[in-house]
């Protein structure tokens, strides 16, 4: 059975040591199709400004509010199991000035997974 997995890189909230600057993240959405037991690789490209940035990558989960709006909270595998499926090669990346960095990741879909995530 094929399951569709959507990793929104907005869920990968990027925090900075020097938060006055910014780093772009591409792609904003990684749309994957996988079966239970599959391992699917993906890449994120961090594009810096004119200064060196220290970037912390943290997984957040989407939460729909009673108003219908969407917000994000720190990922919790108890309420959002897909958080445990995602592995990144690093959770902290130094991005030199004007030199994009690639962060590789992998999603490992458990054999008992079902539904859309």
Secondary structure, DSSP 8 states (H G I E B T S, - for coil): -EEEEEEETTSEEEEESSTTS--EEE-SEEEEEEETT-EEEEEEEEE--SS-EEEEEEEEEEEE-TTS-EEEEE--TTT-GGGGGEEES-SEEEE-TT--EEEEEEEE--TT--S--
